[in-house]
Amino acid sequence: MTAMILPPARDFGWLLKDPGSTRFEIDRRANGQFTVVLNHALLRGVTSEMIHWWFLNFTRLRIRLEDVPGYEGALVPAYLLWHPSDHVDAVLKGRTGPGGTAQAGARIHIREAMQTIKYGLRYPVDAELMIHYCAGDGWAMGRALPLIGQVMCLRIHYRDVTDRGRHLGVHYHYEVVIGASGNNPLLRAFNRKLTAQYSLDFFEAWHLHNTIEVGTFENFLPALYEQRDKPTPTFARDMNSAAGLPAQNTSQDQALFARRVAALAQADDPFDARGAVRPSIL
């Protein structure tokens, strides 16, 4: 495994969302498992079709940055557009779809770090996960171990929100489960070891990271989706699709957020709480 090196931060000129735009809850279960629920503000100017296209293609796309300071004319992984400072790379492996697109059964190796502007590489993520689901309503990936079963799942749920035929945006909801299900002493010991790196400070840094990451869809995704047939899309600072939108908003469907927090807390096995593999709760 090669040492992680952060590429220089990218100044896209965007107003980035802060955690006040989301609802966030983390729970440490008695057996040592973590469950996390993160409900985002409505993503405006973005459609579910765009987000699905992004998940299918982002690992294989290369983007030419036209006027980003320090990157003028540089060809970079599209993954560097998804966060202005925390992303390193994401590589798709194994059973990919047509043209190297993502699909269930492929593996994705993600390298990034949380809130690097403040912490540098204190909270890195360098993990290879199996894609469980990649479809028009969501994405799920995770890791399982022989004899133990599922030990990690990250699932994203999204849907278009309309009002009398007018498209308002996309509801985007994120859940994480880390640690094996069960409550015998061996599994509890395993979970303590597995989750040792996930301190509350880590999750607070992840909360900000994910708030920014998801919010940037408003800034770059519509412009990139318009170029989806180009072999090498370009992005310039004046392509910011969110330039006329307020930076902040409140989280979408807070009643759903409360229901999901309760459902995971009450579940014997939070991996099997509705939507564990197929994101279908919205």
Order of alpha helices (4+ residues) and beta strands (2+ residues): beta-beta-alpha-beta-beta-beta-beta-alpha-beta-beta-beta-beta-alpha-alpha-alpha-beta-alpha
